[in-house]
Amino acid sequence: MVKKNQKPLLGSDILLARADVAMDIPCMPVPKHAGLKKDGDSLTDFHDCHPMPSTLEALEAMVTSQFPFCESLSGATRCVFGEGNPDAELVFVGEAPSSDEDRLGRPFMGAAGRKLDEIIDAMGFSRESVYICNVLKAHPPENRRPLPEEVQLAAPWLYAQLRLIRPKVIVALGGPAAQLLLSTETGIMQLRGQMAEWRDPGSSLVIAVVPTFHPAYLLRNYTKQVRGQMWEDMQAAVRALERG
């Protein structure tokens, strides 16, 4: 159901495929990788099956205990887990925390975050009513693009977040988020404008995905065309919620 203050949007119907999912997920696999954080002289042995936390707070504690996951992210100062409504129907997933997010410990807090807040408000939501997170939970050096191995190490944490929240729609902001959720190497220019779905590898959960530009890209390319394309994607997300 769409929030009461949501603005009506016009357009063709978007079908939302969403399966019911059992709430009791026995474990969460975490991939083993040679770049895992070292604990003393040995690698942290965290690749076997671990009990699945039943709340976002417990999951955040688990993620924080493994921070920063791999040596390439060792320059980050803290875990940036995510924030918002734990029962949100709409989740926004970016690629990685920026330096501002690393400093504050909150996702989307710089200029791109302010632009995302404007977009959320224009959709008829508030930041508090949705959930916002990134694929990576630690800031990459010099705000670089996440490395493939970093994405694979962080993926189980994102999957666990989505499994606990169980939103109706995920907006994938930028290429890394869209490519991970849709299991593709196709670029965001080709992915955006099309409804897709994320199939949880650990359960029967299926969630609608709207791939679109990252707000940082919008700020760098603030043209009428890019603005219009991103707004079309946000309208598609709202229509998917209405259909859900």
C-alpha positions as protocol buffer text, in pm:
chain_id: "A"
residue {
  index: 1
  type: MET
  ca { x: 0 y: 0 z: 0 }
}
residue {
  index: 2
  type: VAL
  ca { x: 134 y: 344 z: -89 }
}
residue {
  index: 3
  type: LYS
  ca { x: 178 y: 600 z: 189 }
}
residue {
  index: 4
  type: LYS
  ca { x: -107 y: 845 z: 243 }
}
residue {
  index: 5
  type: ASN
  ca { x: 96 y: 1152 z: 148 }
}
residue {
  index: 6
  type: GLN
  ca { x: 220 y: 997 z: -174 }
}
residue {
  index: 7
  type: LYS
  ca { x: 161 y: 1197 z: -491 }
}
residue {
  index: 8
  type: PRO
  ca { x: -43 y: 1028 z: -764 }
}
residue {
  index: 9
  type: LEU
  ca { x: 168 y: 945 z: -1069 }
}
residue {
  index: 10
  type: LEU
  ca { x: 55 y: 859 z: -1417 }
}
residue {
  index: 11
  type: GLY
  ca { x: 192 y: 590 z: -1648 }
}
residue {
  index: 12
  type: SER
  ca { x: 144 y: 232 z: -1762 }
}
residue {
  index: 13
  type: ASP
  ca { x: 95 y: -37 z: -1501 }
}
residue {
  index: 14
  type: ILE
  ca { x: 405 y: -209 z: -1366 }
}
residue {
  index: 15
  type: LEU
  ca { x: 354 y: -569 z: -1257 }
}
residue {
  index: 16
  type: LEU
  ca { x: 524 y: -666 z: -932 }
}
residue {
  index: 17
  type: ALA
  ca { x: 625 y: -1029 z: -880 }
}
residue {
  index: 18
  type: ARG
  ca { x: 678 y: -1103 z: -512 }
}
residue {
  index: 19
  type: ALA
  ca { x: 683 y: -1441 z: -344 }
}
residue {
  index: 20
  type: ASP
  ca { x: 610 y: -1520 z: 18 }
}
residue {
  index: 21
  type: VAL
  ca { x: 912 y: -1624 z: 217 }
}
residue {
  index: 22
  type: ALA
  ca { x: 953 y: -1826 z: 534 }
}
residue {
  index: 23
  type: MET
  ca { x: 1082 y: -1613 z: 820 }
}
residue {
  index: 24
  type: ASP
  ca { x: 1309 y: -1877 z: 968 }
}
residue {
  index: 25
  type: ILE
  ca { x: 1630 y: -1873 z: 767 }
}
residue {
  index: 26
  type: PRO
  ca { x: 1868 y: -2114 z: 943 }
}
residue {
  index: 27
  type: CYS
  ca { x: 2198 y: -1965 z: 839 }
}
residue {
  index: 28
  type: MET
  ca { x: 2374 y: -1706 z: 629 }
}
residue {
  index: 29
  type: PRO
  ca { x: 2664 y: -1812 z: 408 }
}
residue {
  index: 30
  type: VAL
  ca { x: 2956 y: -1571 z: 388 }
}
residue {
  index: 31
  type: PRO
  ca { x: 3209 y: -1629 z: 111 }
}
residue {
  index: 32
  type: LYS
  ca { x: 3567 y: -1717 z: 198 }
}
residue {
  index: 33
  type: HIS
  ca { x: 3826 y: -1489 z: 43 }
}
residue {
  index: 34
  type: ALA
  ca { x: 4199 y: -1439 z: 79 }
}
residue {
  index: 35
  type: GLY
  ca { x: 4145 y: -1071 z: 150 }
}
residue {
  index: 36
  type: LEU
  ca { x: 3938 y: -1118 z: 464 }
}
residue {
  index: 37
  type: LYS
  ca { x: 4032 y: -909 z: 764 }
}
residue {
  index: 38
  type: LYS
  ca { x: 4316 y: -1055 z: 966 }
}
residue {
  index: 39
  type: ASP
  ca { x: 4267 y: -1143 z: 1333 }
}
residue {
  index: 40
  type: GLY
  ca { x: 4618 y: -1149 z: 1478 }
}
residue {
  index: 41
  type: ASP
  ca { x: 4828 y: -1364 z: 1245 }
}
residue {
  index: 42
  type: SER
  ca { x: 4539 y: -1561 z: 1099 }
}
residue {
  index: 43
  type: LEU
  ca { x: 4246 y: -1477 z: 874 }
}
residue {
  index: 44
  type: THR
  ca { x: 3911 y: -1437 z: 1045 }
}
residue {
  index: 45
  type: ASP
  ca { x: 3740 y: -1773 z: 998 }
}
residue {
  index: 46
  type: PHE
  ca { x: 3396 y: -1651 z: 907 }
}
residue {
  index: 47
  type: HIS
  ca { x: 3312 y: -1832 z: 585 }
}
residue {
  index: 48
  type: ASP
  ca { x: 3116 y: -2118 z: 738 }
}
residue {
  index: 49
  type: CYS
  ca { x: 2745 y: -2111 z: 818 }
}
residue {
  index: 50
  type: HIS
  ca { x: 2645 y: -1866 z: 1095 }
}
residue {
  index: 51
  type: PRO
  ca { x: 2307 y: -1819 z: 1264 }
}
residue {
  index: 52
  type: MET
  ca { x: 2095 y: -1562 z: 1086 }
}
residue {
  index: 53
  type: PRO
  ca { x: 2020 y: -1260 z: 1313 }
}
residue {
  index: 54
  type: SER
  ca { x: 1651 y: -1200 z: 1360 }
}
residue {
  index: 55
  type: THR
  ca { x: 1674 y: -819 z: 1375 }
}
residue {
  index: 56
  type: LEU
  ca { x: 1860 y: -548 z: 1187 }
}
residue {
  index: 57
  type: GLU
  ca { x: 2024 y: -443 z: 1514 }
}
residue {
  index: 58
  type: ALA
  ca { x: 2168 y: -790 z: 1564 }
}
residue {
  index: 59
  type: LEU
  ca { x: 2280 y: -806 z: 1202 }
}
residue {
  index: 60
  type: GLU
  ca { x: 2452 y: -468 z: 1236 }
}
residue {
  index: 61
  type: ALA
  ca { x: 2638 y: -595 z: 1541 }
}
residue {
  index: 62
  type: MET
  ca { x: 2752 y: -900 z: 1343 }
}
residue {
  index: 63
  type: VAL
  ca { x: 2864 y: -688 z: 1047 }
}
residue {
  index: 64
  type: THR
  ca { x: 3047 y: -446 z: 1275 }
}
residue {
  index: 65
  type: SER
  ca { x: 3232 y: -735 z: 1439 }
}
residue {
  index: 66
  type: GLN
  ca { x: 3377 y: -823 z: 1098 }
}
residue {
  index: 67
  type: PHE
  ca { x: 3461 y: -466 z: 994 }
}
residue {
  index: 68
  type: PRO
  ca { x: 3626 y: -384 z: 756 }
}
residue {
  index: 69
  type: PHE
  ca { x: 3605 y: -734 z: 593 }
}
residue {
  index: 70
  type: CYS
  ca { x: 3913 y: -710 z: 373 }
}
residue {
  index: 71
  type: GLU
  ca { x: 4250 y: -538 z: 365 }
}
residue {
  index: 72
  type: SER
  ca { x: 4159 y: -313 z: 72 }
}
residue {
  index: 73
  type: LEU
  ca { x: 3905 y: -134 z: 295 }
}
residue {
  index: 74
  type: SER
  ca { x: 4132 y: -105 z: 598 }
}
residue {
  index: 75
  type: GLY
  ca { x: 4146 y: 274 z: 563 }
}
residue {
  index: 76
  type: ALA
  ca { x: 3778 y: 309 z: 658 }
}
residue {
  index: 77
  type: THR
  ca { x: 3714 y: 430 z: 1011 }
}
residue {
  index: 78
  type: ARG
  ca { x: 3377 y: 268 z: 1081 }
}
residue {
  index: 79
  type: CYS
  ca { x: 3100 y: 44 z: 957 }
}
residue {
  index: 80
  type: VAL
  ca { x: 2820 y: 226 z: 770 }
}
residue {
  index: 81
  type: PHE
  ca { x: 2541 y: -29 z: 797 }
}
residue {
  index: 82
  type: GLY
  ca { x: 2226 y: 154 z: 683 }
}
residue {
  index: 83
  type: GLU
  ca { x: 1932 y: 335 z: 837 }
}
residue {
  index: 84
  type: GLY
  ca { x: 1560 y: 389 z: 812 }
}
residue {
  index: 85
  type: ASN
  ca { x: 1234 y: 208 z: 867 }
}
residue {
  index: 86
  type: PRO
  ca { x: 1298 y: -163 z: 941 }
}
residue {
  index: 87
  type: ASP
  ca { x: 955 y: -239 z: 788 }
}
residue {
  index: 88
  type: ALA
  ca { x: 1001 y: -16 z: 484 }
}
residue {
  index: 89
  type: GLU
  ca { x: 821 y: -102 z: 160 }
}
residue {
  index: 90
  type: LEU
  ca { x: 1088 y: 86 z: -35 }
}
residue {
  index: 91
  type: VAL
  ca { x: 1465 y: 36 z: -2 }
}
residue {
  index: 92
  type: PHE
  ca { x: 1737 y: 239 z: -174 }
}
residue {
  index: 93
  type: VAL
  ca { x: 2071 y: 62 z: -228 }
}
residue {
  index: 94
  type: GLY
  ca { x: 2382 y: 255 z: -328 }
}
residue {
  index: 95
  type: GLU
  ca { x: 2731 y: 125 z: -397 }
}
residue {
  index: 96
  type: ALA
  ca { x: 2960 y: 228 z: -109 }
}
residue {
  index: 97
  type: PRO
  ca { x: 2993 y: 482 z: 173 }
}
residue {
  index: 98
  type: SER
  ca { x: 3158 y: 811 z: 81 }
}
residue {
  index: 99
  type: SER
  ca { x: 3409 y: 996 z: 297 }
}
residue {
  index: 100
  type: ASP
  ca { x: 3121 y: 1197 z: 448 }
}
residue {
  index: 101
  type: GLU
  ca { x: 2938 y: 876 z: 534 }
}
residue {
  index: 102
  type: ASP
  ca { x: 3252 y: 725 z: 682 }
}
residue {
  index: 103
  type: ARG
  ca { x: 3295 y: 1032 z: 900 }
}
residue {
  index: 104
  type: LEU
  ca { x: 2933 y: 1038 z: 1020 }
}
residue {
  index: 105
  type: GLY
  ca { x: 2854 y: 665 z: 1015 }
}
residue {
  index: 106
  type: ARG
  ca { x: 2535 y: 720 z: 814 }
}
residue {
  index: 107
  type: PRO
  ca { x: 2455 y: 645 z: 447 }
}
residue {
  index: 108
  type: PHE
  ca { x: 2404 y: 916 z: 186 }
}
residue {
  index: 109
  type: MET
  ca { x: 2504 y: 1218 z: 393 }
}
residue {
  index: 110
  type: GLY
  ca { x: 2693 y: 1435 z: 140 }
}
residue {
  index: 111
  type: ALA
  ca { x: 2572 y: 1620 z: -167 }
}
residue {
  index: 112
  type: ALA
  ca { x: 2445 y: 1297 z: -324 }
}
residue {
  index: 113
  type: GLY
  ca { x: 2256 y: 1226 z: -4 }
}
residue {
  index: 114
  type: ARG
  ca { x: 2087 y: 1564 z: -11 }
}
residue {
  index: 115
  type: LYS
  ca { x: 1981 y: 1502 z: -369 }
}
residue {
  index: 116
  type: LEU
  ca { x: 1846 y: 1159 z: -272 }
}
residue {
  index: 117
  type: ASP
  ca { x: 1647 y: 1321 z: 9 }
}
residue {
  index: 118
  type: GLU
  ca { x: 1491 y: 1556 z: -247 }
}
residue {
  index: 119
  type: ILE
  ca { x: 1402 y: 1263 z: -471 }
}
residue {
  index: 120
  type: ILE
  ca { x: 1248 y: 1067 z: -182 }
}
residue {
  index: 121
  type: ASP
  ca { x: 1043 y: 1371 z: -82 }
}
residue {
  index: 122
  type: ALA
  ca { x: 923 y: 1423 z: -441 }
}
residue {
  index: 123
  type: MET
  ca { x: 808 y: 1060 z: -446 }
}
residue {
  index: 124
  type: GLY
  ca { x: 585 y: 1132 z: -147 }
}
residue {
  index: 125
  type: PHE
  ca { x: 801 y: 965 z: 117 }
}
residue {
  index: 126
  type: SER
  ca { x: 1033 y: 1080 z: 392 }
}
residue {
  index: 127
  type: ARG
  ca { x: 1383 y: 957 z: 466 }
}
residue {
  index: 128
  type: GLU
  ca { x: 1249 y: 803 z: 786 }
}
residue {
  index: 129
  type: SER
  ca { x: 981 y: 600 z: 606 }
}
residue {
  index: 130
  type: VAL
  ca { x: 1220 y: 422 z: 368 }
}
residue {
  index: 131
  type: TYR
  ca { x: 1542 y: 228 z: 423 }
}
residue {
  index: 132
  type: ILE
  ca { x: 1877 y: 342 z: 281 }
}
residue {
  index: 133
  type: CYS
  ca { x: 2199 y: 142 z: 261 }
}
residue {
  index: 134
  type: ASN
  ca { x: 2496 y: 58 z: 38 }
}
residue {
  index: 135
  type: VAL
  ca { x: 2633 y: -267 z: -98 }
}
residue {
  index: 136
  type: LEU
  ca { x: 2966 y: -208 z: 78 }
}
residue {
  index: 137
  type: LYS
  ca { x: 2955 y: -131 z: 449 }
}
residue {
  index: 138
  type: ALA
  ca { x: 3299 y: 34 z: 454 }
}
residue {
  index: 139
  type: HIS
  ca { x: 3440 y: 335 z: 269 }
}
residue {
  index: 140
  type: PRO
  ca { x: 3673 y: 254 z: -24 }
}
residue {
  index: 141
  type: PRO
  ca { x: 3996 y: 457 z: -48 }
}
residue {
  index: 142
  type: GLU
  ca { x: 3961 y: 787 z: -235 }
}
residue {
  index: 143
  type: ASN
  ca { x: 3592 y: 719 z: -302 }
}
residue {
  index: 144
  type: ARG
  ca { x: 3687 y: 473 z: -575 }
}
residue {
  index: 145
  type: ARG
  ca { x: 3446 y: 226 z: -732 }
}
residue {
  index: 146
  type: PRO
  ca { x: 3406 y: -97 z: -530 }
}
residue {
  index: 147
  type: LEU
  ca { x: 3627 y: -383 z: -642 }
}
residue {
  index: 148
  type: PRO
  ca { x: 3454 y: -705 z: -754 }
}
residue {
  index: 149
  type: GLU
  ca { x: 3597 y: -900 z: -460 }
}
residue {
  index: 150
  type: GLU
  ca { x: 3474 y: -634 z: -216 }
}
residue {
  index: 151
  type: VAL
  ca { x: 3124 y: -655 z: -363 }
}
residue {
  index: 152
  type: GLN
  ca { x: 3121 y: -1034 z: -330 }
}
residue {
  index: 153
  type: LEU
  ca { x: 3236 y: -1016 z: 33 }
}
residue {
  index: 154
  type: ALA
  ca { x: 2973 y: -755 z: 119 }
}
residue {
  index: 155
  type: ALA
  ca { x: 2687 y: -916 z: -75 }
}
residue {
  index: 156
  type: PRO
  ca { x: 2572 y: -1155 z: 203 }
}
residue {
  index: 157
  type: TRP
  ca { x: 2529 y: -862 z: 442 }
}
residue {
  index: 158
  type: LEU
  ca { x: 2310 y: -676 z: 191 }
}
residue {
  index: 159
  type: TYR
  ca { x: 2109 y: -991 z: 119 }
}
residue {
  index: 160
  type: ALA
  ca { x: 2053 y: -1037 z: 491 }
}
residue {
  index: 161
  type: GLN
  ca { x: 1932 y: -678 z: 528 }
}
residue {
  index: 162
  type: LEU
  ca { x: 1683 y: -721 z: 245 }
}
residue {
  index: 163
  type: ARG
  ca { x: 1570 y: -1057 z: 383 }
}
residue {
  index: 164
  type: LEU
  ca { x: 1490 y: -897 z: 719 }
}
residue {
  index: 165
  type: ILE
  ca { x: 1320 y: -586 z: 580 }
}
residue {
  index: 166
  type: ARG
  ca { x: 1130 y: -767 z: 301 }
}
residue {
  index: 167
  type: PRO
  ca { x: 1047 y: -451 z: 103 }
}
residue {
  index: 168
  type: LYS
  ca { x: 818 y: -450 z: -195 }
}
residue {
  index: 169
  type: VAL
  ca { x: 1057 y: -251 z: -414 }
}
residue {
  index: 170
  type: ILE
  ca { x: 1433 y: -194 z: -424 }
}
residue {
  index: 171
  type: VAL
  ca { x: 1574 y: 107 z: -607 }
}
residue {
  index: 172
  type: ALA
  ca { x: 1928 y: 17 z: -716 }
}
residue {
  index: 173
  type: LEU
  ca { x: 2129 y: 339 z: -734 }
}
residue {
  index: 174
  type: GLY
  ca { x: 2412 y: 300 z: -983 }
}
residue {
  index: 175
  type: GLY
  ca { x: 2587 y: 19 z: -1165 }
}
residue {
  index: 176
  type: PRO
  ca { x: 2747 y: -180 z: -880 }
}
residue {
  index: 177
  type: ALA
  ca { x: 2420 y: -212 z: -687 }
}
residue {
  index: 178
  type: ALA
  ca { x: 2213 y: -297 z: -995 }
}
residue {
  index: 179
  type: GLN
  ca { x: 2467 y: -544 z: -1131 }
}
residue {
  index: 180
  type: LEU
  ca { x: 2492 y: -729 z: -799 }
}
residue {
  index: 181
  type: LEU
  ca { x: 2117 y: -752 z: -741 }
}
residue {
  index: 182
  type: LEU
  ca { x: 2043 y: -854 z: -1099 }
}
residue {
  index: 183
  type: SER
  ca { x: 2346 y: -1084 z: -1140 }
}
residue {
  index: 184
  type: THR
  ca { x: 2460 y: -913 z: -1457 }
}
residue {
  index: 185
  type: GLU
  ca { x: 2755 y: -724 z: -1602 }
}
residue {
  index: 186
  type: THR
  ca { x: 2531 y: -498 z: -1810 }
}
residue {
  index: 187
  type: GLY
  ca { x: 2587 y: -127 z: -1749 }
}
residue {
  index: 188
  type: ILE
  ca { x: 2337 y: 100 z: -1578 }
}
residue {
  index: 189
  type: MET
  ca { x: 2266 y: 288 z: -1901 }
}
residue {
  index: 190
  type: GLN
  ca { x: 2117 y: -29 z: -2045 }
}
residue {
  index: 191
  type: LEU
  ca { x: 1959 y: -151 z: -1722 }
}
residue {
  index: 192
  type: ARG
  ca { x: 1768 y: 162 z: -1626 }
}
residue {
  index: 193
  type: GLY
  ca { x: 1419 y: 208 z: -1761 }
}
residue {
  index: 194
  type: GLN
  ca { x: 1332 y: -158 z: -1714 }
}
residue {
  index: 195
  type: MET
  ca { x: 1165 y: -328 z: -1421 }
}
residue {
  index: 196
  type: ALA
  ca { x: 1355 y: -630 z: -1294 }
}
residue {
  index: 197
  type: GLU
  ca { x: 1362 y: -847 z: -984 }
}
residue {
  index: 198
  type: TRP
  ca { x: 1605 y: -969 z: -722 }
}
residue {
  index: 199
  type: ARG
  ca { x: 1584 y: -1337 z: -633 }
}
residue {
  index: 200
  type: ASP
  ca { x: 1732 y: -1403 z: -292 }
}
residue {
  index: 201
  type: PRO
  ca { x: 1986 y: -1686 z: -322 }
}
residue {
  index: 202
  type: GLY
  ca { x: 1914 y: -1786 z: 37 }
}
residue {
  index: 203
  type: SER
  ca { x: 1534 y: -1803 z: 31 }
}
residue {
  index: 204
  type: SER
  ca { x: 1230 y: -1790 z: -196 }
}
residue {
  index: 205
  type: LEU
  ca { x: 1203 y: -1412 z: -166 }
}
residue {
  index: 206
  type: VAL
  ca { x: 1156 y: -1219 z: -491 }
}
residue {
  index: 207
  type: ILE
  ca { x: 1157 y: -839 z: -485 }
}
residue {
  index: 208
  type: ALA
  ca { x: 1097 y: -589 z: -767 }
}
residue {
  index: 209
  type: VAL
  ca { x: 1408 y: -388 z: -859 }
}
residue {
  index: 210
  type: VAL
  ca { x: 1419 y: -48 z: -1029 }
}
residue {
  index: 211
  type: PRO
  ca { x: 1771 y: 19 z: -1162 }
}
residue {
  index: 212
  type: THR
  ca { x: 1857 y: 387 z: -1197 }
}
residue {
  index: 213
  type: PHE
  ca { x: 2140 y: 636 z: -1182 }
}
residue {
  index: 214
  type: HIS
  ca { x: 2327 y: 711 z: -862 }
}
residue {
  index: 215
  type: PRO
  ca { x: 2245 y: 1061 z: -730 }
}
residue {
  index: 216
  type: ALA
  ca { x: 2615 y: 1149 z: -765 }
}
residue {
  index: 217
  type: TYR
  ca { x: 2588 y: 1080 z: -1139 }
}
residue {
  index: 218
  type: LEU
  ca { x: 2281 y: 1301 z: -1154 }
}
residue {
  index: 219
  type: LEU
  ca { x: 2476 y: 1585 z: -991 }
}
residue {
  index: 220
  type: ARG
  ca { x: 2762 y: 1545 z: -1240 }
}
residue {
  index: 221
  type: ASN
  ca { x: 2524 y: 1525 z: -1537 }
}
residue {
  index: 222
  type: TYR
  ca { x: 2241 y: 1756 z: -1438 }
}
residue {
  index: 223
  type: THR
  ca { x: 2077 y: 1769 z: -1780 }
}
residue {
  index: 224
  type: LYS
  ca { x: 1710 y: 1767 z: -1864 }
}
residue {
  index: 225
  type: GLN
  ca { x: 1747 y: 1423 z: -2018 }
}
residue {
  index: 226
  type: VAL
  ca { x: 1914 y: 1261 z: -1717 }
}
residue {
  index: 227
  type: ARG
  ca { x: 1674 y: 1426 z: -1473 }
}
residue {
  index: 228
  type: GLY
  ca { x: 1380 y: 1307 z: -1679 }
}
residue {
  index: 229
  type: GLN
  ca { x: 1511 y: 952 z: -1701 }
}
residue {
  index: 230
  type: MET
  ca { x: 1572 y: 928 z: -1327 }
}
residue {
  index: 231
  type: TRP
  ca { x: 1227 y: 1065 z: -1251 }
}
residue {
  index: 232
  type: GLU
  ca { x: 1073 y: 811 z: -1489 }
}
residue {
  index: 233
  type: ASP
  ca { x: 1247 y: 541 z: -1287 }
}
residue {
  index: 234
  type: MET
  ca { x: 1114 y: 681 z: -960 }
}
residue {
  index: 235
  type: GLN
  ca { x: 763 y: 687 z: -1105 }
}
residue {
  index: 236
  type: ALA
  ca { x: 805 y: 321 z: -1199 }
}
residue {
  index: 237
  type: ALA
  ca { x: 904 y: 244 z: -840 }
}
residue {
  index: 238
  type: VAL
  ca { x: 591 y: 413 z: -705 }
}
residue {
  index: 239
  type: ARG
  ca { x: 368 y: 233 z: -952 }
}
residue {
  index: 240
  type: ALA
  ca { x: 526 y: -96 z: -847 }
}
residue {
  index: 241
  type: LEU
  ca { x: 440 y: -16 z: -486 }
}
residue {
  index: 242
  type: GLU
  ca { x: 83 y: 63 z: -584 }
}
residue {
  index: 243
  type: ARG
  ca { x: 54 y: -271 z: -763 }
}
residue {
  index: 244
  type: GLY
  ca { x: 198 y: -453 z: -461 }
}
